[in-house]
């Protein structure tokens, strides 16, 4: 057994590392296996994160293209699904930043129209918006690692060990990030119908 193979055999996720190496070398069967393992969960994660299925589909393609360039750097610190989930969260974050910049640049063009319409109703009361939109807004206010810990645990249903591996921290720290995210969401969503049940702290 050569040295690289020996190193792979000694890792907890040796199978994932070997699969990633094959995919990075443009092995079609390996890519198909990864795609089938990750597609549904990544799409659900992206759709949840950006709130738009069409945008999520486009971002999903970007995730796989980005992953193709980075798979050779995957070392098996966590399961392959968690590695892809982190890539997806980062792509979604970048998408939101670009969207924010576009909206900010459009403000000046809309300013005159907004002034003329100042006397018109400003839209629905925030408290009447669905919990999903309130949750998205609250998640956007969390620090990145807290948000990632929450999404990986609650949306991806990863164990705390896998969340820790994906974030590059120990399990205790991953639990702290997750707990702080829940507490912050509980405060941010206070009074919203259904929020207390969603943001309640898990039992020890």
C-alpha positions in Angstrom: 0.0 0.0 0.0 1.5 3.4 -1.0 1.6 6.3 1.5 -1.5 8.2 0.2 -3.5 5.0 0.4 -2.2 4.3 3.9 -3.2 7.8 5.0 -6.7 7.3 3.6 -7.1 4.0 5.3 -6.3 5.6 8.7 -9.0 8.3 8.5 -12.5 7.9 9.8 -14.0 9.0 6.5 -11.6 7.1 4.3 -14.4 6.1 1.9 -15.4 9.7 1.5 -11.8 10.8 0.9 -11.3 8.1 -1.7 -14.5 9.1 -3.5 -13.6 12.7 -3.4 -10.2 11.9 -4.9 -11.8 10.0 -7.8 -14.3 12.8 -8.4 -11.5 15.4 -8.4 -9.8 13.3 -11.1 -13.0 13.6 -13.2 -14.2 10.1 -12.5 -17.8 10.2 -13.8 -19.0 7.4 -11.6 -17.6 9.0 -8.5 -19.3 12.3 -9.4 -22.6 10.6 -10.0 -22.4 8.9 -6.6 -21.6 12.2 -4.9 -24.4 13.9 -6.8 -27.0 11.3 -5.8 -25.9 11.5 -2.2 -25.9 15.2 -1.9 -28.4 16.7 -4.5 -31.7 16.6 -2.6 -30.2 17.8 0.7 -28.2 20.6 -0.8 -31.1 21.9 -2.9 -33.3 21.9 0.3 -30.6 23.8 2.2 -30.1 26.4 -0.6 -33.8 26.9 -1.1 -34.2 27.4 2.7 -31.3 29.8 2.8 -32.2 32.0 -0.2 -36.0 31.5 -0.2 -36.3 31.0 -4.0 -36.3 27.6 -5.7 -35.1 28.9 -9.1 -32.2 30.7 -7.5 -31.4 27.6 -5.4 -31.2 25.6 -8.6 -28.7 28.0 -10.1 -26.7 28.1 -6.9 -26.7 24.3 -6.7 -24.8 24.2 -10.1 -22.4 26.8 -8.7 -21.8 24.6 -5.6 -20.9 21.6 -7.7 -18.6 23.7 -10.0 -16.9 25.2 -7.0 -16.6 21.8 -5.3 -15.0 20.3 -8.4 -12.2 22.8 -8.0 -11.8 22.2 -4.2 -12.5 18.5 -3.7 -8.8 17.7 -3.8 -8.4 19.7 -0.6 -11.0 17.6 1.2 -9.2 15.6 3.9 -12.0 13.7 5.6 -12.2 16.0 8.7 -16.0 15.4 8.5 -18.4 13.6 6.2 -18.5 14.6 2.6 -22.1 15.8 2.9 -21.1 18.3 5.6 -18.2 19.6 3.4 -20.7 20.2 0.6 -23.1 21.8 3.0 -20.5 24.3 4.1 -19.7 25.1 0.4 -23.5 25.6 -0.2 -23.9 27.9 2.8 -20.9 30.0 1.6 -22.4 30.3 -1.9 -25.7 31.3 -0.5 -24.0 33.9 1.7 -22.2 35.3 -1.4 -25.5 35.4 -3.3 -27.1 37.4 -0.5 -24.2 39.9 -0.5 -24.5 40.4 -4.2 -28.3 40.9 -3.9 -27.8 43.4 -1.2 -25.4 45.4 -3.3 -27.8 45.4 -6.2 -30.6 46.6 -4.0 -28.4 49.3 -2.4 -27.4 50.6 -5.8 -31.0 50.7 -6.9 -32.0 52.9 -4.0 -31.0 56.2 -5.6 -33.0 55.4 -8.7 -36.1 54.7 -6.6 -35.7 57.6 -4.2 -37.9 60.0 -6.2 -40.6 57.5 -6.7 -40.6 56.5 -3.0 -40.9 60.2 -2.0 -43.9 60.6 -4.3 -45.5 57.5 -2.9 -44.7 58.5 0.7 -48.3 58.9 1.6 -49.3 55.4 0.3 -49.4 52.3 2.6 -45.9 51.0 3.2 -46.9 47.3 2.9 -47.9 44.6 5.3 -47.1 44.8 8.9 -43.9 42.8 9.7 -45.8 40.9 12.4 -48.2 39.6 9.8 -45.5 38.0 7.7 -45.2 34.2 7.7 -42.8 32.7 10.2 -40.6 31.5 7.4 -39.8 35.1 6.3 -39.3 36.2 9.9 -37.0 33.3 10.5 -34.9 34.1 7.4 -34.5 37.6 8.6 -33.5 36.5 12.0 -31.0 34.0 10.7 -29.3 36.7 8.6 -28.6 38.6 11.8 -26.7 35.7 13.5 -22.9 35.5 13.4 -21.8 33.2 10.6 -20.8 30.2 12.7 -24.0 30.4 14.8 -26.1 30.5 11.7 -24.1 27.6 10.1 -24.3 25.5 13.3 -28.1 26.0 13.4 -28.6 25.2 9.8 -26.4 22.1 9.8 -28.0 20.8 12.9 -31.7 21.7 12.2 -31.9 21.7 8.4 -29.2 19.1 7.5 -29.9 17.1 10.7 -26.2 16.4 11.3 -24.9 15.2 14.6 -23.1 17.6 16.7 -19.9 15.8 16.0 -20.4 16.2 12.2 -21.4 19.9 12.8 -18.1 20.3 14.7 -16.1 18.6 11.9 -17.8 20.8 9.3 -17.1 24.0 11.2 -13.5 23.0 12.2 -14.2 23.2 15.9 -14.6 20.7 18.7 -18.0 19.3 19.6 -18.5 21.4 22.7 -17.9 24.6 20.7 -20.4 23.4 18.0 -23.0 22.9 20.8 -22.3 26.4 22.1 -22.7 27.9 18.7 -26.0 26.0 18.2 -27.3 26.9 21.6 -26.5 30.6 21.2 -28.2 30.6 17.8 -31.4 29.2 19.4 -31.3 31.7 22.2 -30.8 34.6 19.7 -33.6 33.3 17.5 -35.9 33.1 20.5 -35.3 36.7 21.2 -35.5 37.8 17.6 -38.7 35.9 17.0 -40.4 36.8 20.3 -44.1 37.2 19.8 -44.2 35.6 16.3 -46.9 32.8 16.0 -45.2 29.4 16.3 -41.8 30.9 17.1 -41.7 29.7 20.7 -42.0 26.1 19.7 -39.4 26.4 16.9 -36.8 28.3 18.8 -37.1 26.5 22.1 -33.8 25.1 23.6 -33.4 21.4 23.2 -33.6 19.1 26.2 -30.2 18.3 27.7 
